[in-house]
Amino acid sequence: MSKPDALLVDVAALVESGQSTQMSLTVVTGGAVITGRLAPEAVWRLRVSEVLTDSDALGEFSAVFHTHAKRDEPPTHLHFHVARILQGTVGIPETGGMYRVAIKDISAWTVGDFSYSDH
């Protein structure tokens, strides 16, 4: 999408204002389907920073995620945690990952996350 979906921007703003990590969303972006829970950017940055800090090879990148200026403008990105990229009947990674997606690049979305099972 060249212009961000105003309703999706409102959803992102509500997540940011409430500091909640319970809103589940599924989006289509660049042909990929990503499903999971939204997190406020500050929470997402902190979690990514923690993961990087624990890495011997990537620890030096942790500091990049520490800084976050509070913005007065509407959100431009969704921040997913416990999220998966759906590929056929499989979610990658199985345990969920951290994804940042530009709202303007989302071509479709729905409230809720998809679950899958081999049973």
C-alpha positions as CSV (number, residue, x, y, z in Angstrom):
1,M,0.0,0.0,0.0
2,S,1.3,3.4,-0.8
3,K,-0.8,5.1,1.9
4,P,-1.1,3.5,5.3
5,D,-4.5,2.1,6.3
6,A,-5.9,4.6,8.8
7,L,-7.7,1.9,10.8
8,L,-4.5,-0.1,11.2
9,V,-2.7,3.1,12.3
10,D,-5.4,3.5,14.9
11,V,-4.9,-0.1,16.1
12,A,-1.1,0.5,16.3
13,A,-1.6,3.8,18.2
14,L,-3.9,2.0,20.7
15,V,-1.3,-0.7,21.3
16,E,1.4,2.0,21.8
17,S,-0.8,4.1,24.2
18,G,-1.8,1.1,26.3
19,Q,1.5,-0.6,26.5
20,S,-0.4,-3.9,25.9
21,T,1.0,-7.0,24.3
22,Q,-2.2,-8.9,24.0
23,M,-3.6,-7.7,20.6
24,S,-3.3,-10.5,18.0
25,L,-3.0,-9.6,14.3
26,T,-2.3,-11.3,11.0
27,V,-0.9,-9.3,8.1
28,V,0.1,-9.8,4.5
29,T,3.2,-7.9,3.5
30,G,5.4,-8.5,0.4
31,G,3.6,-11.9,-0.1
32,A,4.4,-13.1,3.4
33,V,1.8,-13.8,6.0
34,I,2.9,-12.9,9.5
35,T,0.7,-13.8,12.5
36,G,1.3,-13.0,16.1
37,R,0.8,-10.5,18.9
38,L,1.5,-6.8,18.7
39,A,3.8,-5.1,21.2
40,P,4.5,-1.4,21.9
41,E,7.7,-0.4,20.2
42,A,9.5,0.3,23.5
43,V,8.6,-3.2,24.8
44,W,9.7,-4.8,21.4
45,R,13.0,-2.9,21.4
46,L,13.7,-4.0,25.0
47,R,13.1,-7.6,24.2
48,V,15.3,-7.5,21.0
49,S,18.0,-5.8,23.0
50,E,17.9,-8.5,25.7
51,V,18.2,-11.3,23.0
52,L,21.1,-9.5,21.4
53,T,22.8,-8.9,24.8
54,D,22.7,-12.6,25.4
55,S,24.5,-13.4,22.1
56,D,28.3,-13.7,22.0
57,A,28.3,-12.8,18.3
58,L,25.7,-10.0,18.3
59,G,25.9,-8.4,21.7
60,E,27.4,-5.2,20.4
61,F,24.2,-4.5,18.4
62,S,22.1,-4.5,21.6
63,A,22.7,-0.7,22.3
64,V,21.0,0.3,19.0
65,F,17.7,-1.0,20.4
66,H,18.1,0.8,23.7
67,T,17.2,4.3,22.5
68,H,13.7,5.1,21.7
69,A,12.4,8.6,21.4
70,K,8.7,9.2,22.2
71,R,7.0,10.4,19.1
72,D,4.0,12.7,18.8
73,E,3.2,11.4,15.3
74,P,1.1,8.3,14.5
75,P,3.0,4.9,14.4
76,T,4.6,3.9,11.1
77,H,5.4,0.3,12.0
78,L,3.8,-2.7,13.7
79,H,6.0,-4.6,16.2
80,F,5.2,-8.3,16.5
81,H,6.4,-10.6,19.2
82,V,5.6,-14.3,19.5
83,A,5.0,-14.1,15.8
84,R,5.4,-16.5,12.9
85,I,5.8,-16.3,9.2
86,L,3.3,-18.8,7.8
87,Q,4.7,-21.1,5.1
88,G,2.2,-23.8,4.0
89,T,1.2,-25.6,7.2
90,V,4.3,-24.5,9.1
91,G,5.0,-21.4,11.2
92,I,8.5,-20.1,11.2
93,P,10.0,-20.0,13.8
94,E,8.0,-22.5,15.8
95,T,8.6,-20.7,19.0
96,G,7.7,-17.3,17.6
97,G,9.9,-14.4,16.6
98,M,10.2,-10.6,16.7
99,Y,9.2,-8.8,13.5
100,R,8.9,-5.1,12.6
101,V,6.6,-4.3,9.7
102,A,6.0,-1.0,8.0
103,I,2.3,-0.3,8.1
104,K,2.4,1.3,4.6
105,D,3.6,-2.1,3.2
106,I,0.7,-4.1,4.6
107,S,-1.7,-5.2,1.8
108,A,-4.2,-7.1,4.0
109,W,-4.8,-7.8,7.7
110,T,-7.2,-9.3,10.1
111,V,-7.6,-9.3,13.9
112,G,-6.5,-12.6,15.5
113,D,-3.7,-15.0,14.8
114,F,-3.7,-18.2,12.9
115,S,-2.8,-21.4,14.6
116,Y,-2.0,-24.6,12.9
117,S,-1.7,-28.2,13.8
118,D,-0.6,-31.5,12.2
119,H,-3.5,-33.3,13.8
